[in-house]
Amino acid sequence: MNTANLLRLVALAAIWGGSFLFMRIGAPVLGPAVLIELRVLFAALFLAGVGLVLKKKLQLRAHWKHYFILGFFNSALPFLLFAFGARTLSASVLSVLNATAPMWGALVGAAWSRQAISLRTALGLLLGTAGVALLVGFDHVSSKPGAGIAVVAALAAALSYGIASQYARSAKSVEPFANAHGTMWSSAVMVLPVLPFFPATGAPTPGVMGAVLALGVLCSGIAYILYFRLIEEVGTTSALTVTFLNPVFGILWGALFLGEVVGWYTIAGSAIVLVGTALVTGFVPRFKRAAAPALPSR
């Protein structure tokens, strides 16, 4: 991996790690539904502009059903669940729970193909579970009202990413940029019916609206462009290294900008989760081009 691609990888991890910071800022004020509706709408508008410049067609008539299925599991549902959790949980905890997505993907894949789980995968799942338990059990947010359901929601969001990955492998091939663009529009439509159930709890400040704009344009629009460029340059497996870097920045941004405490349990829990993820996925970077991109979990 050359210097330019390494910088892209680090930038992408910093952006996606920052998404939990922005959700932590916006969700307590706007509520999960309003926050995510604005996020996917801003992302869709941004990607529509990029698509016009690059002359990339959406082909909505041919792929609308695919966009809705993929958009539900890869954007609308996990975004809402993470935003729900962000009302209670810290950005640090959210970023680590998100890192369990590859473990869920492997588990869903085994169930999908009806294959037995290997000893290595089972060990990885046990380690990942232990890491989550350590992190949540010792973190002060676990004592807050609603923390338990917030953790379940965040883990369900990671599971949703795992389902999306399995669906994408079996679905018809669609151009990567069109996947990102189409799923943002479908997600904007699907989140609309949820709005009455989670109204905003306060008036948005300029800081909150800045966080919303950053979520849409930076964390969903620009991040996808960076991600697919990395896939083109170094291949899918190496690009997915970002999954292991996201918690580093999630913890860092939470500590720097929200004053979140980074305890020994934060570092230890994160490390155990990432080791478990590596065991489950059999992750070994290979710096070569890959034909088909996987879906990011962010």
N, C-alpha and C positions, 0 to 999 in steps of 0.2 A: 504494500500500500504506500503510495507516494505521499509527499507532504500535503499536497492540495486535498487529497481524499481523506487523509487523517484529520485535517482541519474541518472538512465537511462533516465527518463523523462526530467530532467533538461538538461542533456547532449544533448539529441535530440533537444530540443528547442534552445539550444545555437548553435548547428550545423546548423539547418534550418534557424535560425535567421541570422547566418553568411553568408548564401548563397546570401543574398542581398548585403552584403558588397563585396563579391567576384565578383558578377556581376557588381557592380558599378566600381570596379577596371578594369575588363576585357572588358566590353562592349564598352566604348569609344575608345579603341585601336583596338580591334579585330572586332568590329561590332557584332550584335546579332547572325548572322548565324554561323560565324566561332566559336564564343564562345560556342554556344550551341552544335554544331557538335562535338567539342572536349569534351565538358562536358559529353554528352551521350555516346560517344565512350569510354572514360576513364572509365565511370561507367560500361558499358557493359563488357569491358575487365576485370575489377576488379571482377564483379559478376560471370563471366565465370570461373575465377580462384577459387573463393569460391565454385562455383557449382561443380567443379572437386574434390575439397577437401572433400566436404560434400556428393558427389555422388548424386547430385540432377539433374534430367534430365529436359531438356527444352521442349521436345515433340513438336518441331517446326511444324512438318507435321500436327499434330492434331489441334494445336491451333494458327497457324500463323495469321489467319484472326482476331481472338480475340486480339492478341498482337498488330496488326496494329491499330485496332479501339481504344483500350484502350490507346495505346502509343500515338496516335494522340491527344486525349483529355486530357490525364493525364501527358504527358511529352512534346512531340514535340511542340505543339501549345502554351501551357502556358509558357514553358521555353523561346520560341522565343519572345513572347509578353512581358514578364518581362524583358528580356535582351534588347529589344527595348526601353522599358521605362527607363531602367537603364542608358541609355546614357544621360538622362536629370534629372530624379527624384533622390532624395536622397534614401539611404538605409532605412532610417526611414519611409519615405512615402510609399515605396514599400512594406515593411513588414506589415504595417497597411492595405494597400489595399488588400494584400494577405489574411488577416484575415477575409475578407468579403466572402471567398469561401463557408463556411457553409450556409450563408444566400442565396447565389445563388443556392446552392444545394437544399435548402428547397423550393425555388421558382420554380426551374426546376421540382422538385418532385411533387409540386401541379399541375403544368401544365401537367406533364406527366400522372398523375392519374386523371386529370380533377376534382380535388377537390377544393372547395372554401377555400380561405385563412382565417385563424382564426383571431380574433381581436388581439391576442397576437403576431401572426406572422406579421401582418400588422404594429403593433407598433414597433416591432423589425426592420422591414425593414425601417421604417421612421427614427428610431434612427440611424441605420447604415448609411443611406444616409446623415443625418445631421452631423454625425461624420466625414465622408469623406469630406463633404463640408467645415466643420470647419478646418480640418487638411490642406487640399489643399488650401483653400482660404487665410489662414494666413501665410502659409509657403512661404519663399522667392523663392522657386523653381517655384512657380506658375507664376512668372513674366518672366521666361526664355522662349525663343522661342521654340515652340514645346511642351511645358509642357502640354497643353490641350490634345493633341493626345496621349502623353505618359501616362496620367492618364487613358484615355479611354482604351489604350492597356493593362494596368495593371488590370483594372477592368474586361476586356474581358478575361484575363488569369484566374482570379478567377472564372468567369462564366464557363470557360472550365473545371475547376476542378469540379464544380457542375454537369456538364453534365457527366463527367467521373464517378462520384459517382453513378448517376442514372443508367448509362449503366452497371456498375459493379454489381448492385443489380439484374438486369434482365438477365445478361449474364450467360453462363454456368460456373460452379465452376472450378477454376484453382488454383493450389497450390500457396500460397502467394509469395514464393521466385521465382517461375517460372514467375509470373506476373511481378515482378520487373526486373528480368533478361531479359525476352522476350521483354518487352516494351522498354528497353534501346536499344536493337538491332534494333527494328522496328523504333524507333525514329531516330537513326543514319542514317537509309536509307531514311526516310522522310525529314530530314533536308537538305540532299545533294542538291536537286534541288533549294533550296533557296539561296545557297552560292553565285551564280553570282550576285544576286540582292543586297547583303549587303557585299561587300568586306571589308577586314581589312583596317583601315585608318592609321595605323602606325605599326612600327616594335615592336613585343612583347618583353618586358623586362623580366628578371628573375622573378620579382615580379608579372607581369601579368601572366606568365606561371604557377607560383606557385598558383595563384588564380584559374586558370583553372583546375589544378590538384586537388585542394581542392574541387572545385565544383563537379568534377566527382567522385573521390574516397571517399571523406569525406561526402559531402552533398547528394550524390545520392547512393553511394554504401554502406558505413558503416551505414549511417542514416537509410536506409531501413532495414538492419539487426537489428539495435536497435529497430526500430518501431515494427517489427513483433515479436521480443522477448517480448516487452511490451504487445502486444496483447495477446500473449500466457500466460503471467503471470497475467495480471490484467483485460483483456477484452478490447473490442474495444472502448466502451464509455469512459472509464477512460484514455485510451491511447490517445484519441482525445483531451484531455486536452492540448496537445502540441500546438494546434491551438491558444489557449489563451495566451500561453507563448512566442510564436515566436516573436510578436511585441516588447516585452520587450527587447529581445536580439538584434533584428534588430535595435532598437533605440540606445541601449547601444553600440554595435559595431560601428555603424555609428558615434556616438559622440566621442568614444575613438580613432578610427583609421583614420577617415576621417574628424574629426573636425566639424561634422554637429551640427547645433544649435538645442538644445532641448528646445523649448519654451512652454509656458503654453498651447498653442493650440495643441502641439504635445501630451502632456499628456491627455488633455481633449478630443481631437478627438479620440485618441486611446481607452480611457475608454468608450466613447459613442459607438464606433464601436463594442467593445467586449460585452457590455451590450446588444446591438441590436442582436448580433450573438447568445448570450445565450438565449434571448427571442425567436428568430426564431427557433432555434434547440431544445428548451426545455431541454437544457443541464443540467443534474444532474449526477455527477460521481457515478458509481456503481462498486465497487471493486470486480468483479467476472469475471470468464472466459466467453468468448463469442465464439460462433461457427464460425462465418464468419467475417473476417476482413474488415473494411472499407478502403477506399483509403485516404492516407494523401495528404494534399495540400502543397506542398513545392517544 
